Amino acid sequence: MFIIDDILLAPIKGLMGIFKKIQELAEEEMEGTPEKLKRELLELQMLFETDQINEEEYSKKEKNVLERLNALQKEAKGR
């Protein structure tokens, strides 16, 4: 009986695994990784230095990225 259950539930278990992986990737994309956030800071600095964004815009975006980076670092220390 358990073999039949396993066979019938295999597609559902497979889909759940896929959905879980998608969720993990989405969370990582939303939060970012420290390396990604550091690259983002470098990109912002380049945009500012090449006058593609103004100082106000740079400051806002830099503050946002630094807050996310600090949150990730605090979360990593908490683990």
N, C-alpha and C positions, 0 to 999 in steps of 0.2 A: 504494500500500500504506500509506503514511504517513497519508493522509487517512482511511482506514478505521480505522487504529489510533487516530487522534485522535477519531473519532466514537465508537468503542467505549470509549475510556478517559475521555471527557468526564464521565460521571456520577461516576466514581471521583475524578477530579481535583476536581470540584465539591464532593464530600463531604469530601475532604481539606482543601480551603480552608475549609469550614464548621467542621470540627473544629479546625483551627488557630486560627480566630477565637474559638471557644468557649474554647479553652485560654488564649488571651491575655486574654480577659475574666475568666476564672476566676482567673488569676494576679493580674491587676490588682485584683480584688475581694478576694483574700486579702491581698495586700500593701497595697493602698490607694494613693492618690496623696497627695502632701503636702497638697493642699487638703482632701481628705476627712479626713485625719488631724487637721488643724487644726480642722475643724468638729467632729470627734469630741471633741477636747479641750474645746472650748467647750460642747458638750452635757454633758460630764461635769461641768464647772464649774457649769453651771446646775442640774444634778441635785443636786450637793452643796450649793449655796447655798440651794436650796429644800427641803433636808432629805429628799430622796427616796432618797439613798444616804448611808451613813455615811462617816466620814473614812478608815477602813481600806479600805473598798471603793473609794473615790475614789483613794486612793494606789496601790493595786494596778493599777487600770485605767489611771491616768495614766502609771505607769511603763511598762506594756505599750505604750501608744500612743507614748510618747516614744522607746522603744527601736525601734519600727517606723519612726518618722519619721527617727531618726538613721541607721538602716540604709539607708533610701531615699536620704538625702542623701549618704551615703558611696558608695553605688552610682552615683549621678549624677555624683559627682566622679571616680569611676574610669573613666567612659566617655570 
